[in-house]
Amino acid sequence: MAVTTTTTRPAVAPATARRGRRASRPLVVVGILAIWVVGWLLLRHRDTLALGKADLTPLHRWINDVNDTVGANRNTSPIFLYFFNEIRLVIDTLVTFVQGLIAQPSFGRPVPVLGWLGVVALVAYAAWAFANWRVALLAAAGFVLFGLQGLWRESMDTLALTLSAVLVALIFGIPLGIWAGLSDRFNRLITPVLDFMQTMPTFVYLAPLTLFFLIGPASATIATLIYAAPPAIRLTAHAIRSVPESPREATESLGATRWQTLTKVLLPLSKRTIVLGANQTIMAALSMVTIAALIDAPGLGKTVIKALQTLDVGTAFNAGLAIVVMAIVLDRVTTAASARVEEGRRHVGGRAERLRRPLLAAGGVAALVCAYLSYTYVWAAEFPSGFEVGSYVSRAASAVTDWAQGDVGTVTGGIKEAVTVGLLNPFQGFLSDSPWWLVGAVVVALAALLGSVRAAVTAAVCVGLLVATGLWQDSMSTLAMTIVATLLTMALGVLVGVWMGRNRLADRIIRPVLDAGQTMPAFVYLIPFLALFSATRFTAIVAAVVFAAPVAIKIIADGIRGVPETTVEAATAAGSSTWQLITKVQLPMARQALVLAANQGLIYVLSMVVVGALVGAGALGYDVVAGFSQNQLYGKGLAAGVAIVLLGIMLDRITSAAAQRSGGGTIPRYK
Amino acid sequence: MRLPISKGGRLAGVSVVTAVALALTGCGGAKIGASGDSGSGSGKCGTFNIAINPWVGYEANAAVLAYVAEKELGCKVTKKDLKEEVAWQGFGTGEVDAVVENWGHDDLKKKYIDDQKTAVSAGSTKVDGVIGWFVPPWMAKQYPDITDWKNLNKYADLFKTSESGGKGQILDGDPSFVTNDEALVKNLNLNYKVVYAGSEPALIQAFRQAEQKKTPLIGYFYDPQWFMSEVKLVKVNLPAYTPGCDADAEKIACDYPAYDLDKIVSKKFADANGPAYQLVKNFQWTNEDQNTVAKYIAQDKMSPEAAAKKWVEANQDKVKAWLPK
């Protein structure tokens, strides 16, 4: 504990009490686990609350009835006529307008207002003006690539929808975030809502959304927005809260009003983090592209889904690659822009600033000329065909898939068997074959021991609600897979994270791969995975690890790099070997990062539960997907969605409390 | 630190010059709108909103209908990619006019045709749907008696996997389809466990590999399906279906019924009785026709429009019969 110098807040329990309890804590934990094993041996298969895949509970039927009633009253209820319809109209108009600008034929023209040349020029110019010339080049190259891939219109549709969703998310998210940053009470109120928005599987609200907002851009935008807005709110609140006390107090003592404090001190000081929030919102919005395509959202997602109907991995990969490139471009530009905000604050009015003005003006004129050209001439409006690289990309991806299907399968099958038989099956057996009250009691006791009384209360409430959803056994299967996937995520996270943290070059090479893992639509790589591991729970776990490991790796690499240079040098001078340096100095000192990585890894793994169900995970994820597809299972799907949220909240609160108690500091609550 | 500015300056200079040069040379290019846009969709047909459910056979039906509606009737066709439930919901809100291949879905029929009265049936497509348990062809050859359900327990050991807990595995698939498989396993006393692959691609991939590598697999599948023309799966015969044998979901011990795949349209669309509605109502073809178009799309990688064009041009007589009189 002594090495933990990064603790940001004193732990909750008084130090003396902690020391007294800690001595016996591991023993008690072992005792609880022993009781569980004995209980499992004696009471196996009793009170497991199993429910067949086609069976429903009264709660599920009741939700079905509510859903049907809403549907039946859609066209007569005043709430629909004067509230939802108005919202739909505004958002539809916004999206259609942006689409008309860059993606779809509009205003009586056979092509959009801006052609490819105009879009590329304006994007590059904006990247240069708000960030720097390097990301401007990257942006231009990325956008030209969309055209070369033969996906210009699809990419622009996706961009239009994403930008509209992000715009609306920020319009509401930033004020809400400011409020949450200023008011503790509002923050407490909104945190569970945000948890809910981020962990509730989209499939659950996709069908109801089309009932409320009809089929069209509005529903797709709102679906995207629900998932994408929370990071903006959280990071804004976090930014406002992290403004040091002294400037705030200073302005207040000078008699500034609250409004003045906000606009003159708080907002300027938190600008950088707020831009980062916008960045996370963009990333989250892009991860919704394929799901939104299920309700007719235009763009790249449709290409992916259509291709997968015929198992055409090549075409799906080509479109997936465009999504990844768009994500990387938008990420780098916004990150560079936030760094510029920081820098700009430090050097105001330097020589460079004076030089920059005329240059910016000249660049602006150039961009406008390009825009005009693309408005007027066909060659600048429609991306010239004939330089297609898309078909090469598709063919290469198909070849790799075929290779994977051929020979590698035998080796990977062995890995799958080992993990499933050695780890997953016994663990899942423990969780889902024990009586529910035994598992519940063990969870609550562990929460109290490792975390806090408060975490135990939360855990107890969650256990109770899980039972009420009628999906206890499915929840336990999902929990088992989640924990195994999180363990693998952390193993990978430590391995690669340490490497990246210690080696700049490795960092630079691996980082784009990580970005791809986070934004490539899962199904594109799941088809080859199915070839390697067949439709099993293990495939689902691998999918979750691919999505969750990048976050864990990035956080751990960051933590390792955060260890003070002097400490590392001192240890090296004292004759530590590399292994000792890593295990005795760097990892212990990056403890807070490790805890944060585990917590975020868990949440990310949970957000893949539904995708995992598409490749053999079964359990809660399958209930959700089936509920989206089959009318009579709707209620059950909704209940399963709630169960996933409950698991998320329970695991999050227990790990957070455990981290706080063990001196790892508080976990910043954002994604 | 300030290096970027000088480079940025050069960049701006270069881009201005390039842009001006482009502006000058570009003046020779074709102008937008000069060629004139052929105003389609001006006929009395108006807009025809057709839902596209996510499977290739459906897409084949829809592509041919859309092609004929556009070319012969002058409709403006809007295709909307939607899952079944969402598409049916669209009948009431006026967003969807027609669903052109429906697999049973008695629950949706009850909800939207009987209760909400927003949808009506537009008759059969004359394509027959079969749902059931299938094995890859190599298994049917090597174990000829496996196609009788009574022998399934004998082969249960073959189908064991890491997922099935010591029993044989029955791979269920697409969550969109109604399955009675858990009840079937129980009521037929089969030593099997139902495992949920969870999606159509996962199922197809499983069958494809089972045939390639000659590994055992039994699972839920259906016909017509484009994959059947790649690997002709063999159906396992469960106790024959008799009307009413599936009345009580928990006691089902019989095979799935044969599905007469039909078309559903919105009530408004039917009442207006426009040319597009009559086309949908008259539309009928065979499993072979659908498989042909599905093969163009899935295996020959043609766009749905191109596939439809090819088929329509080769089958003018069939298309004639669909057109409004």
Interface residues (C-beta under 8 A of the other chain):
Chain A: G52 K53 A54 D68 G71 A72 R74 N75 R109 P110 V111 L117 A121 W128 N132 W133 R134 A136 L206 A207 T210 L211 L214 I215 G216 A293 L294 I295 D296 K302 I305 K306 L308 Q309 T310 L311 D312 R351 A352 L355 R356 L359 L360 A362 G363 V365 A366 A367 V369 C370 Y372 L373 Y375 T376 Y377 V378 W379 A380 A381 Q405 G409 K416 E417 T420 V421 N425 F523 L526 I527 L530 A531 S534 A535 T536 R537 F538 A613 L614 V615 G616 A617 G618 G621 Y622 V625 A626 F628 S629 Q630 N631 Q632 Y634
Chain B: R2 P4 I5 K7 G8 G9 L11 A12 G13 S15 V16 T18 A19 V20 L22 A23 G26 G29 A30 K31 I32 G33 D37 P54 W55 V56 E59 K80 D81 L82 K83 E84 E85 V86 Q89 G90 G92 T93 E95 V96 H105 D107 L108 K111 D115 Q116 T161 S162 E163 L171 D174 P175 S176 V178 T179 N180 E182 A183 V194 V195 Y196 A197 G198 S199 E200 P201 A202 L203 I204 Q205 A206 R208 Q209 Q212 K213 W226 A249 I297 A298 Q299 K301
